[in-house]
Amino acid sequence: ERDFVKFLYDHTIAGLILIFPQMSDEEIVKLKSDGQHIVLFGRNMQQYKIPSITVDNKMGAYNAVLHLFSHGYTRIAFIGGVEHGHLGDRKERLEGYKQAIVDGALTLRPEYIEDGAYFEETACSAFMRLMRLPEPPDAVFCGNDEMALGVLKAAKQLGIKIPEQVGLIGFDNIRICQYTSPTLTTVNQPTYIIGNLCCEKLIYSLNNRDREGVFTNLLLKPDLVIRESCGC
């Protein structure tokens, strides 16, 4: 990231779109104070008057868990990623999961919340731990699709049928979801719209157009792409 930021300062590029940046808020605020044109996706920077776009992670997770509940699953686990102080994805998706559990009048069980570190192999191990519990879950919501792929892999190794024995939903709607067996139900992030709006905000910023609108964080609503893994 810092290598690309150098291109801003030497005027190789006029503006930069940062996707889930690892830089701290302080570093990003310095870019703005230095007059650089930037747009962020994945972190709300409205308080700093920096253009940004985010997806409603809490709503996406909430709808996914309630969908599992609507199919009769009552012991729903969550496999999430690593929490970073400046990246709220994991926290927001966990909040959505917890709220859906409460609203569905289900029992919120701490042992059903696992860390999959956003990777397939780590989620595979997390799912195996869940299945070794005295009362294992009958459904799993994963914080991203790569972890859901890990659950599919682990379920196959354990001889567990999805969705007959365990329902499964991921998050992101990456391309491979439509080719897995079973195909993966997932929360869709509107990637084309995200890219389009990020670029639009950057162009407006460069041209000093619609200044107040540029600096407002745009919160996008995700939708559930229903396939086979949830029991539909």
ABEGO torsion letter per residue (X at the ends): XAAAAAAAAAGABABBBBBGBABBAAAAAAAAAAGBBBBBBGBBAAAAGBBBBBBBAAAAAAAAAAAAAAAGBABBBBBBBBBBAABAAAAAAAAAAAAAAAAAGBBBBAAABBBAGGBAAAAAAAAAAAAABABBBABBBBABAAAAAAAAAAAAAAGBBOAAABBBBBBGGBAAAAABOBBBBBBBBBAAAAAAAAAAAAAAAAAGBGAAAAABBBBBBBBBBBBAAAGX
